């Protein structure tokens, strides 16, 4: 049973990354595995890490915007040729990946607090959810569960997938800011720095099931 669940989960996430490129043969195999696994696999944990794109961290800091991780999320400052970058990591708390049809959600704890040091304004986004149906990442604003908004679109065209038993790693997922998130950040922080379609960084997700 564990082997069937592994196959269903692996093919489901591969389908997310490859989309129409999945062959008819693999689709037939995945459908059979999914049917035997209940067309869904429960996630046990994992981690999603987001690294800011070149120049993003410097631009934020130069404009007085300081992003900090909210626990149990963590942050790490990285040095590079194009200036510093920040890597945020958030634990996966669970979720369900379905195969037929492809969909499901991946839940996280933690978040990011953005503070404008020039005017003291701030905004918090947390409890991120990866939505496999819509291809985006959502979060709640300022701790309000009723205020969940789409924060990033997920670009999967250059993503890489590595699979092993009960573990799937997807890396190279491009995160671009949604118009809703850009407006919310600008309004809350009193700035015009953010814009829809801005590439904020790349994500790497490790899922255990």
ChimeraX commands (.cxc) that place a marker at each C-alpha (Angstrom):
marker #1 position 0.00,0.00,0.00 radius 0.5
marker #1 position 2.85,2.39,0.82 radius 0.5
marker #1 position 4.37,1.72,-2.59 radius 0.5
marker #1 position 1.09,2.56,-4.31 radius 0.5
marker #1 position 0.75,5.76,-2.27 radius 0.5
marker #1 position 4.31,6.73,-3.21 radius 0.5
marker #1 position 3.62,6.20,-6.92 radius 0.5
marker #1 position 0.39,8.18,-6.79 radius 0.5
marker #1 position 2.00,11.10,-4.97 radius 0.5
marker #1 position 5.08,11.17,-7.20 radius 0.5
marker #1 position 3.09,11.11,-10.43 radius 0.5
marker #1 position 0.66,13.70,-9.09 radius 0.5
marker #1 position 3.42,16.19,-8.34 radius 0.5
marker #1 position 5.20,15.37,-11.60 radius 0.5
marker #1 position 1.94,16.11,-13.38 radius 0.5
marker #1 position 1.89,19.53,-11.72 radius 0.5
marker #1 position 5.37,20.29,-13.02 radius 0.5
marker #1 position 5.06,18.84,-16.50 radius 0.5
marker #1 position 1.41,19.54,-17.27 radius 0.5
marker #1 position 0.34,18.42,-20.78 radius 0.5
marker #1 position 3.74,16.83,-21.40 radius 0.5
marker #1 position 2.72,13.74,-19.42 radius 0.5
marker #1 position 2.30,10.83,-21.85 radius 0.5
marker #1 position -0.87,8.81,-22.28 radius 0.5
marker #1 position 0.91,5.73,-20.94 radius 0.5
marker #1 position 2.02,7.46,-17.74 radius 0.5
marker #1 position -1.43,8.97,-17.35 radius 0.5
marker #1 position -3.01,5.51,-17.56 radius 0.5
marker #1 position -0.56,4.15,-14.99 radius 0.5
marker #1 position -1.10,7.10,-12.66 radius 0.5
marker #1 position -4.87,6.83,-12.90 radius 0.5
marker #1 position -4.74,3.18,-11.84 radius 0.5
marker #1 position -2.43,3.93,-8.94 radius 0.5
marker #1 position -4.51,6.90,-7.89 radius 0.5
marker #1 position -7.70,4.88,-7.93 radius 0.5
marker #1 position -6.15,2.26,-5.64 radius 0.5
marker #1 position -4.78,5.00,-3.37 radius 0.5
marker #1 position -8.11,6.78,-3.11 radius 0.5
marker #1 position -7.10,9.44,-5.67 radius 0.5
marker #1 position -5.27,11.37,-2.97 radius 0.5
marker #1 position -2.22,11.25,-0.71 radius 0.5
marker #1 position -1.98,12.90,2.68 radius 0.5
marker #1 position 1.23,14.84,3.33 radius 0.5
marker #1 position 3.05,14.20,6.62 radius 0.5
marker #1 position 5.42,17.18,6.56 radius 0.5
marker #1 position 8.31,18.80,4.76 radius 0.5
marker #1 position 9.70,22.28,4.15 radius 0.5
marker #1 position 9.25,25.06,1.61 radius 0.5
marker #1 position 12.20,27.44,1.20 radius 0.5
marker #1 position 12.00,30.74,-0.70 radius 0.5
marker #1 position 15.13,32.58,-1.85 radius 0.5
marker #1 position 14.82,36.17,-3.05 radius 0.5
marker #1 position 15.79,36.88,-6.67 radius 0.5
marker #1 position 19.02,38.80,-7.42 radius 0.5
marker #1 position 18.70,42.45,-6.43 radius 0.5
marker #1 position 15.38,42.07,-4.60 radius 0.5
marker #1 position 16.79,42.08,-1.06 radius 0.5
marker #1 position 19.01,45.10,-1.82 radius 0.5
marker #1 position 16.10,47.02,-3.37 radius 0.5
marker #1 position 13.90,46.34,-0.34 radius 0.5
marker #1 position 16.56,47.41,2.15 radius 0.5
marker #1 position 17.47,50.54,0.17 radius 0.5
marker #1 position 13.83,51.60,0.37 radius 0.5
marker #1 position 13.62,50.92,4.08 radius 0.5
marker #1 position 11.62,47.66,3.74 radius 0.5
marker #1 position 12.89,44.96,6.10 radius 0.5
marker #1 position 11.38,41.45,5.78 radius 0.5
marker #1 position 11.67,39.16,8.82 radius 0.5
marker #1 position 10.55,35.59,9.30 radius 0.5
marker #1 position 7.70,34.78,11.67 radius 0.5
marker #1 position 8.24,31.65,13.75 radius 0.5
marker #1 position 8.36,28.76,13.23 radius 0.5
marker #1 position 9.60,30.09,9.90 radius 0.5
marker #1 position 13.28,30.97,9.67 radius 0.5
marker #1 position 15.51,33.25,7.63 radius 0.5
marker #1 position 19.08,33.24,6.43 radius 0.5
marker #1 position 21.05,36.03,4.73 radius 0.5
marker #1 position 23.12,34.83,1.78 radius 0.5
marker #1 position 25.93,36.69,0.03 radius 0.5
marker #1 position 26.31,36.72,-3.74 radius 0.5
marker #1 position 27.70,38.58,-6.73 radius 0.5
marker #1 position 24.49,40.55,-7.14 radius 0.5
marker #1 position 24.31,41.55,-3.49 radius 0.5
marker #1 position 22.67,39.85,-0.54 radius 0.5
marker #1 position 19.73,37.49,-0.79 radius 0.5
marker #1 position 17.42,36.22,1.92 radius 0.5
marker #1 position 16.25,32.64,2.20 radius 0.5
marker #1 position 13.07,31.97,4.16 radius 0.5
marker #1 position 12.03,28.45,5.21 radius 0.5
marker #1 position 8.58,27.35,6.36 radius 0.5
marker #1 position 7.57,23.94,7.72 radius 0.5
marker #1 position 4.90,21.98,5.88 radius 0.5
marker #1 position 2.20,20.94,8.33 radius 0.5
marker #1 position 0.15,18.73,6.03 radius 0.5
marker #1 position -2.12,18.74,3.02 radius 0.5
marker #1 position -3.61,16.48,0.41 radius 0.5
marker #1 position -2.38,15.90,-3.14 radius 0.5
marker #1 position -4.98,14.41,-5.47 radius 0.5
marker #1 position -4.25,12.90,-8.85 radius 0.5
marker #1 position -7.56,12.52,-10.64 radius 0.5
marker #1 position -8.15,15.36,-11.13 radius 0.5
marker #1 position -4.81,16.91,-10.24 radius 0.5
marker #1 position -5.19,19.23,-7.29 radius 0.5
marker #1 position -4.94,19.64,-3.57 radius 0.5
marker #1 position -3.26,21.97,-1.13 radius 0.5
marker #1 position -0.03,22.10,0.87 radius 0.5
marker #1 position -0.22,23.87,4.24 radius 0.5
marker #1 position 2.54,25.72,6.09 radius 0.5
marker #1 position 3.23,27.46,9.39 radius 0.5
marker #1 position 5.14,30.69,9.87 radius 0.5
marker #1 position 5.22,33.75,7.66 radius 0.5
marker #1 position 6.95,37.05,6.85 radius 0.5
marker #1 position 6.66,40.42,8.56 radius 0.5
marker #1 position 7.41,43.39,6.27 radius 0.5
marker #1 position 8.31,46.60,8.11 radius 0.5
marker #1 position 8.97,50.03,6.59 radius 0.5
marker #1 position 11.67,51.56,8.78 radius 0.5
marker #1 position 11.08,54.99,7.23 radius 0.5
marker #1 position 7.50,55.38,8.46 radius 0.5
marker #1 position 7.02,52.54,10.95 radius 0.5
marker #1 position 4.28,50.84,8.92 radius 0.5
marker #1 position 4.14,47.05,8.68 radius 0.5
marker #1 position 2.19,44.11,7.30 radius 0.5
marker #1 position 2.30,40.41,8.12 radius 0.5
marker #1 position 1.56,37.51,5.77 radius 0.5
marker #1 position 1.50,33.99,7.16 radius 0.5
marker #1 position 0.09,30.45,7.12 radius 0.5
marker #1 position 0.94,29.96,3.47 radius 0.5
marker #1 position -0.98,27.49,1.32 radius 0.5
marker #1 position 0.21,26.14,-2.03 radius 0.5
marker #1 position -2.88,25.63,-4.20 radius 0.5
marker #1 position -2.15,23.03,-6.88 radius 0.5
marker #1 position -5.41,23.67,-8.73 radius 0.5
marker #1 position -4.89,27.39,-9.26 radius 0.5
marker #1 position -1.07,27.32,-9.31 radius 0.5
marker #1 position -0.61,29.96,-6.66 radius 0.5
marker #1 position 0.47,30.51,-3.07 radius 0.5
marker #1 position -1.95,32.20,-0.70 radius 0.5
marker #1 position -1.58,33.58,2.82 radius 0.5
marker #1 position -3.53,35.35,5.52 radius 0.5
marker #1 position -2.94,39.04,6.22 radius 0.5
marker #1 position -2.15,40.31,9.73 radius 0.5
marker #1 position -3.26,37.07,11.35 radius 0.5
marker #1 position -6.84,37.30,10.12 radius 0.5
marker #1 position -8.06,33.90,8.79 radius 0.5
marker #1 position -10.86,35.69,6.90 radius 0.5
marker #1 position -8.31,37.74,4.96 radius 0.5
marker #1 position -6.65,35.04,2.85 radius 0.5
marker #1 position -5.33,36.41,-0.45 radius 0.5
marker #1 position -3.27,35.09,-3.41 radius 0.5
marker #1 position 0.30,36.28,-2.86 radius 0.5
marker #1 position 2.34,34.61,-5.60 radius 0.5
marker #1 position 1.79,32.89,-8.92 radius 0.5
marker #1 position 3.87,29.71,-9.27 radius 0.5
marker #1 position 6.00,29.47,-12.41 radius 0.5
marker #1 position 6.75,25.80,-13.09 radius 0.5
marker #1 position 8.30,25.84,-16.57 radius 0.5
marker #1 position 11.87,25.57,-15.22 radius 0.5
marker #1 position 11.13,23.50,-12.13 radius 0.5
marker #1 position 13.13,20.33,-11.42 radius 0.5
marker #1 position 11.74,17.24,-9.70 radius 0.5
marker #1 position 13.64,14.66,-7.66 radius 0.5
marker #1 position 11.82,11.65,-6.21 radius 0.5
marker #1 position 12.78,9.01,-3.68 radius 0.5
marker #1 position 10.77,6.80,-1.39 radius 0.5
marker #1 position 8.17,8.87,0.55 radius 0.5
marker #1 position 9.91,12.12,-0.44 radius 0.5
marker #1 position 9.48,14.48,-3.39 radius 0.5
marker #1 position 11.62,17.58,-3.94 radius 0.5
marker #1 position 10.61,20.30,-6.41 radius 0.5
marker #1 position 13.07,23.15,-6.97 radius 0.5
marker #1 position 13.31,26.14,-9.30 radius 0.5
marker #1 position 9.69,27.24,-8.86 radius 0.5
marker #1 position 9.46,30.93,-9.81 radius 0.5
marker #1 position 7.38,33.18,-7.54 radius 0.5
marker #1 position 5.83,36.29,-9.10 radius 0.5
marker #1 position 3.82,38.79,-7.11 radius 0.5
marker #1 position 0.06,38.97,-7.72 radius 0.5
marker #1 position -1.73,42.28,-8.26 radius 0.5
marker #1 position -3.67,41.74,-5.03 radius 0.5
marker #1 position -0.48,41.27,-3.03 radius 0.5
marker #1 position 1.28,44.22,-4.69 radius 0.5
marker #1 position -1.60,46.58,-3.85 radius 0.5
marker #1 position -1.82,45.30,-0.27 radius 0.5
marker #1 position 1.93,45.68,0.34 radius 0.5
marker #1 position 2.08,49.18,-1.15 radius 0.5
marker #1 position -0.98,50.35,0.78 radius 0.5
marker #1 position 0.11,48.87,4.11 radius 0.5
marker #1 position 3.74,50.00,3.88 radius 0.5
marker #1 position 3.11,53.41,2.30 radius 0.5
marker #1 position 5.29,52.73,-0.73 radius 0.5
marker #1 position 5.10,52.22,-4.50 radius 0.5
marker #1 position 7.88,49.68,-4.60 radius 0.5
marker #1 position 5.80,46.57,-5.38 radius 0.5
marker #1 position 4.18,45.78,-8.71 radius 0.5
marker #1 position 2.18,42.89,-10.17 radius 0.5
marker #1 position 4.35,40.34,-11.94 radius 0.5
marker #1 position 7.48,41.24,-9.98 radius 0.5
marker #1 position 9.70,38.16,-9.63 radius 0.5
marker #1 position 10.33,37.90,-5.91 radius 0.5
marker #1 position 12.37,34.72,-5.97 radius 0.5
marker #1 position 12.39,30.95,-6.32 radius 0.5
marker #1 position 10.96,28.22,-4.13 radius 0.5
marker #1 position 12.15,24.74,-3.25 radius 0.5
marker #1 position 9.62,22.38,-1.69 radius 0.5
marker #1 position 10.34,19.08,0.01 radius 0.5
marker #1 position 7.22,17.00,0.69 radius 0.5
marker #1 position 7.01,13.91,2.90 radius 0.5
marker #1 position 4.12,11.46,2.68 radius 0.5
marker link #1:1,2 radius 0.2
marker link #1:2,3 radius 0.2
marker link #1:3,4 radius 0.2
marker link #1:4,5 radius 0.2
marker link #1:5,6 radius 0.2
marker link #1:6,7 radius 0.2
marker link #1:7,8 radius 0.2
marker link #1:8,9 radius 0.2
marker link #1:9,10 radius 0.2
marker link #1:10,11 radius 0.2
marker link #1:11,12 radius 0.2
marker link #1:12,13 radius 0.2
marker link #1:13,14 radius 0.2
marker link #1:14,15 radius 0.2
marker link #1:15,16 radius 0.2
marker link #1:16,17 radius 0.2
marker link #1:17,18 radius 0.2
marker link #1:18,19 radius 0.2
marker link #1:19,20 radius 0.2
marker link #1:20,21 radius 0.2
marker link #1:21,22 radius 0.2
marker link #1:22,23 radius 0.2
marker link #1:23,24 radius 0.2
marker link #1:24,25 radius 0.2
marker link #1:25,26 radius 0.2
marker link #1:26,27 radius 0.2
marker link #1:27,28 radius 0.2
marker link #1:28,29 radius 0.2
marker link #1:29,30 radius 0.2
marker link #1:30,31 radius 0.2
marker link #1:31,32 radius 0.2
marker link #1:32,33 radius 0.2
marker link #1:33,34 radius 0.2
marker link #1:34,35 radius 0.2
marker link #1:35,36 radius 0.2
marker link #1:36,37 radius 0.2
marker link #1:37,38 radius 0.2
marker link #1:38,39 radius 0.2
marker link #1:39,40 radius 0.2
marker link #1:40,41 radius 0.2
marker link #1:41,42 radius 0.2
marker link #1:42,43 radius 0.2
marker link #1:43,44 radius 0.2
marker link #1:44,45 radius 0.2
marker link #1:45,46 radius 0.2
marker link #1:46,47 radius 0.2
marker link #1:47,48 radius 0.2
marker link #1:48,49 radius 0.2
marker link #1:49,50 radius 0.2
marker link #1:50,51 radius 0.2
marker link #1:51,52 radius 0.2
marker link #1:52,53 radius 0.2
marker link #1:53,54 radius 0.2
marker link #1:54,55 radius 0.2
marker link #1:55,56 radius 0.2
marker link #1:56,57 radius 0.2
marker link #1:57,58 radius 0.2
marker link #1:58,59 radius 0.2
marker link #1:59,60 radius 0.2
marker link #1:60,61 radius 0.2
marker link #1:61,62 radius 0.2
marker link #1:62,63 radius 0.2
marker link #1:63,64 radius 0.2
marker link #1:64,65 radius 0.2
marker link #1:65,66 radius 0.2
marker link #1:66,67 radius 0.2
marker link #1:67,68 radius 0.2
marker link #1:68,69 radius 0.2
marker link #1:69,70 radius 0.2
marker link #1:70,71 radius 0.2
marker link #1:71,72 radius 0.2
marker link #1:72,73 radius 0.2
marker link #1:73,74 radius 0.2
marker link #1:74,75 radius 0.2
marker link #1:75,76 radius 0.2
marker link #1:76,77 radius 0.2
marker link #1:77,78 radius 0.2
marker link #1:78,79 radius 0.2
marker link #1:79,80 radius 0.2
marker link #1:80,81 radius 0.2
marker link #1:81,82 radius 0.2
marker link #1:82,83 radius 0.2
marker link #1:83,84 radius 0.2
marker link #1:84,85 radius 0.2
marker link #1:85,86 radius 0.2
marker link #1:86,87 radius 0.2
marker link #1:87,88 radius 0.2
marker link #1:88,89 radius 0.2
marker link #1:89,90 radius 0.2
marker link #1:90,91 radius 0.2
marker link #1:91,92 radius 0.2
marker link #1:92,93 radius 0.2
marker link #1:93,94 radius 0.2
marker link #1:94,95 radius 0.2
marker link #1:95,96 radius 0.2
marker link #1:96,97 radius 0.2
marker link #1:97,98 radius 0.2
marker link #1:98,99 radius 0.2
marker link #1:99,100 radius 0.2
marker link #1:100,101 radius 0.2
marker link #1:101,102 radius 0.2
marker link #1:102,103 radius 0.2
marker link #1:103,104 radius 0.2
marker link #1:104,105 radius 0.2
marker link #1:105,106 radius 0.2
marker link #1:106,107 radius 0.2
marker link #1:107,108 radius 0.2
marker link #1:108,109 radius 0.2
marker link #1:109,110 radius 0.2
marker link #1:110,111 radius 0.2
marker link #1:111,112 radius 0.2
marker link #1:112,113 radius 0.2
marker link #1:113,114 radius 0.2
marker link #1:114,115 radius 0.2
marker link #1:115,116 radius 0.2
marker link #1:116,117 radius 0.2
marker link #1:117,118 radius 0.2
marker link #1:118,119 radius 0.2
marker link #1:119,120 radius 0.2
marker link #1:120,121 radius 0.2
marker link #1:121,122 radius 0.2
marker link #1:122,123 radius 0.2
marker link #1:123,124 radius 0.2
marker link #1:124,125 radius 0.2
marker link #1:125,126 radius 0.2
marker link #1:126,127 radius 0.2
marker link #1:127,128 radius 0.2
marker link #1:128,129 radius 0.2
marker link #1:129,130 radius 0.2
marker link #1:130,131 radius 0.2
marker link #1:131,132 radius 0.2
marker link #1:132,133 radius 0.2
marker link #1:133,134 radius 0.2
marker link #1:134,135 radius 0.2
marker link #1:135,136 radius 0.2
marker link #1:136,137 radius 0.2
marker link #1:137,138 radius 0.2
marker link #1:138,139 radius 0.2
marker link #1:139,140 radius 0.2
marker link #1:140,141 radius 0.2
marker link #1:141,142 radius 0.2
marker link #1:142,143 radius 0.2
marker link #1:143,144 radius 0.2
marker link #1:144,145 radius 0.2
marker link #1:145,146 radius 0.2
marker link #1:146,147 radius 0.2
marker link #1:147,148 radius 0.2
marker link #1:148,149 radius 0.2
marker link #1:149,150 radius 0.2
marker link #1:150,151 radius 0.2
marker link #1:151,152 radius 0.2
marker link #1:152,153 radius 0.2
marker link #1:153,154 radius 0.2
marker link #1:154,155 radius 0.2
marker link #1:155,156 radius 0.2
marker link #1:156,157 radius 0.2
marker link #1:157,158 radius 0.2
marker link #1:158,159 radius 0.2
marker link #1:159,160 radius 0.2
marker link #1:160,161 radius 0.2
marker link #1:161,162 radius 0.2
marker link #1:162,163 radius 0.2
marker link #1:163,164 radius 0.2
marker link #1:164,165 radius 0.2
marker link #1:165,166 radius 0.2
marker link #1:166,167 radius 0.2
marker link #1:167,168 radius 0.2
marker link #1:168,169 radius 0.2
marker link #1:169,170 radius 0.2
marker link #1:170,171 radius 0.2
marker link #1:171,172 radius 0.2
marker link #1:172,173 radius 0.2
marker link #1:173,174 radius 0.2
marker link #1:174,175 radius 0.2
marker link #1:175,176 radius 0.2
marker link #1:176,177 radius 0.2
marker link #1:177,178 radius 0.2
marker link #1:178,179 radius 0.2
marker link #1:179,180 radius 0.2
marker link #1:180,181 radius 0.2
marker link #1:181,182 radius 0.2
marker link #1:182,183 radius 0.2
marker link #1:183,184 radius 0.2
marker link #1:184,185 radius 0.2
marker link #1:185,186 radius 0.2
marker link #1:186,187 radius 0.2
marker link #1:187,188 radius 0.2
marker link #1:188,189 radius 0.2
marker link #1:189,190 radius 0.2
marker link #1:190,191 radius 0.2
marker link #1:191,192 radius 0.2
marker link #1:192,193 radius 0.2
marker link #1:193,194 radius 0.2
marker link #1:194,195 radius 0.2
marker link #1:195,196 radius 0.2
marker link #1:196,197 radius 0.2
marker link #1:197,198 radius 0.2
marker link #1:198,199 radius 0.2
marker link #1:199,200 radius 0.2
marker link #1:200,201 radius 0.2
marker link #1:201,202 radius 0.2
marker link #1:202,203 radius 0.2
marker link #1:203,204 radius 0.2
marker link #1:204,205 radius 0.2
marker link #1:205,206 radius 0.2
marker link #1:206,207 radius 0.2
marker link #1:207,208 radius 0.2
marker link #1:208,209 radius 0.2
view
